[in-house]
Amino acid sequence: MQSLNKAQIILALDVDTFKEAKDFVDKLYPKIKIFKVGSHLFTAYGPKIIELLHKKGAQVFLDLKYFDIPNTVASAVAAAVELKVKMLTLHISGGQEMLGAAVSAASRQAKALKITRPLLIGVTVLTSQMAKAGEVLALAKQGLASGLDGVVCSAQEALVLRRKIKKNFVMVTPGIRPDNSGKDDQKRTATVSEAIKAGSNFLVIGRPILKAADPELQTEELLGELYGAGS
């Protein structure tokens, strides 16, 4: 697994156009060094959006949540490795065979290209849904046993996972909100401080920055909270 230092903020580029994405990257890199590319942006612009980020010097969290038959997912993951992304997501509910095929494909492709393998992150339960801690724990254990590097989970579940799973693994937490922000369509949200205290490694933030009157100022405030919580 790649070595991890302090927790980092990932900006979710949940925007409609290439220009919007470029504008946010130009404004916020290198304050933010990792940007999430989801299915909307990738479907619209494909590898072009990843090339933009790499040319800037930023890293990519490819959040396509692969979920299909093992061979199809293995091929997709191998293609993502070629794009030199930092991390990517798969649905743990795809099962052990699918996850194992993905891990093997990623390792082979990274070795062939002589690059570091991306972090493979398993999606437990989407934050737009309610979930029981036991369900998330069972999925997380299944994903890690299949060779994944970590999981996506809310801050509430992160606290449970750190206590119950006695091994080193990555936790990516979406739904991060400032104290005075609404939840939007995500049921299980948290502040930066709450996520850090729960043991999250990567905090995914979208609308609080994207919709802010001053995205740069909002980013500075969130980073200040991050550094304060990590001190």
Residue pairs with C-beta under 8 A, 6 or more apart in sequence:
1 119
1 149
1 168
1 170
2 116
2 119
2 149
4 170
4 201
6 230
7 195
7 196
7 200
7 201
7 202
7 203
7 226
7 230
8 33
8 34
8 201
8 202
8 203
9 32
9 34
9 176
9 192
9 202
9 203
9 205
9 219
9 222
9 223
9 226
10 32
10 34
10 35
10 36
10 61
10 172
10 202
10 203
10 204
10 205
11 24
11 28
11 32
11 34
11 35
11 36
11 205
11 206
11 209
11 210
11 219
12 35
12 36
12 38
12 63
12 174
12 204
12 205
12 206
12 210
13 21
13 24
13 25
13 35
13 36
13 37
13 38
13 41
13 49
14 36
14 38
14 40
14 41
14 206
14 207
14 210
15 21
15 24
15 41
15 210
16 40
16 44
17 44
18 44
18 45
18 48
18 49
18 52
21 41
21 45
21 49
21 52
22 52
24 209
24 210
24 215
25 35
25 52
25 53
25 56
25 58
26 56
27 215
27 216
28 209
28 215
28 216
28 219
29 35
29 56
29 57
29 58
30 57
30 58
31 216
31 219
31 220
31 223
32 58
32 219
33 58
33 59
34 58
34 59
34 60
34 61
34 86
34 202
35 53
35 58
35 59
35 60
35 61
36 61
36 63
36 204
36 206
37 49
37 50
37 53
37 60
37 61
37 62
37 63
38 63
38 64
39 63
39 64
39 65
41 49
42 49
42 62
42 64
47 83
50 60
50 62
50 83
50 85
53 59
53 60
54 60
54 84
59 85
59 86
60 83
60 84
60 85
60 86
60 87
61 85
61 86
61 87
61 88
61 172
61 202
61 204
62 80
62 83
62 85
62 87
62 88
62 89
62 118
63 88
63 89
64 76
64 80
64 88
64 89
65 89
65 90
65 91
65 123
66 73
66 76
66 77
66 88
66 89
66 90
66 91
66 94
66 102
67 73
67 90
67 91
67 93
67 94
67 98
68 76
68 94
68 98
69 98
70 97
70 98
70 100
70 101
70 102
71 101
73 90
73 94
73 98
73 101
73 102
74 101
74 102
74 104
74 105
75 105
77 88
77 90
77 102
77 105
77 106
77 109
77 120
78 105
78 106
78 108
78 109
80 88
80 106
80 118
81 105
81 106
81 109
81 110
81 113
81 115
81 117
81 118
82 109
82 113
84 115
85 118
86 118
86 119
87 118
87 119
87 120
87 121
87 149
87 170
87 172
87 202
88 118
88 119
88 120
88 121
89 121
89 122
89 123
89 152
90 98
90 99
90 102
90 120
90 121
90 122
90 123
90 148
91 122
91 123
92 99
92 122
92 123
92 124
92 139
92 140
92 142
92 143
92 146
92 148
92 151
93 139
96 142
96 145
96 146
99 122
99 142
99 143
99 146
99 147
99 148
100 146
100 147
102 120
103 120
103 146
103 147
103 148
106 117
106 118
106 120
107 117
110 116
110 117
110 118
119 149
119 150
119 170
120 147
120 148
120 149
120 150
121 148
121 149
121 150
121 151
121 152
121 170
121 172
122 139
122 140
122 143
122 144
122 148
122 150
122 151
122 152
123 151
123 152
124 131
124 135
124 136
124 139
124 140
124 143
124 151
124 152
124 153
124 157
125 131
125 135
125 136
125 139
125 153
127 154
127 174
127 175
127 186
127 187
127 188
127 189
128 185
128 186
128 187
129 187
130 187
130 188
131 154
131 157
131 188
133 156
133 157
133 160
136 153
136 157
136 160
136 161
137 157
137 160
137 161
137 164
137 165
139 151
140 151
140 153
140 161
140 165
141 165
143 151
144 150
144 151
144 165
144 167
144 169
148 169
149 169
149 170
150 169
150 170
150 171
150 172
150 201
151 161
151 169
151 170
151 171
151 172
152 171
152 172
152 173
152 174
153 161
153 171
153 172
153 173
154 173
154 174
154 175
154 188
154 189
154 190
155 173
155 175
155 188
155 190
155 194
155 195
155 198
155 200
156 188
156 190
156 198
157 188
158 171
158 173
158 195
158 198
158 199
158 200
159 197
159 198
159 199
161 171
161 199
162 171
162 198
162 199
170 201
170 202
171 198
171 199
171 200
171 201
171 202
172 200
172 201
172 202
172 204
173 190
173 195
173 198
173 200
173 202
173 203
173 204
174 186
174 204
174 206
175 183
175 186
175 188
175 189
175 190
175 204
176 189
176 190
176 191
176 192
176 195
176 203
176 204
176 205
176 208
176 222
177 183
177 189
177 190
177 191
177 208
178 191
178 192
178 208
178 218
178 221
178 222
179 191
181 208
183 189
184 207
190 198
191 225
192 203
192 222
192 225
192 226
192 229
193 225
193 228
193 229
195 203
196 203
196 226
196 229
196 230
197 229
203 226
205 222
208 218
208 222
209 215
209 218
209 219
209 222
212 218
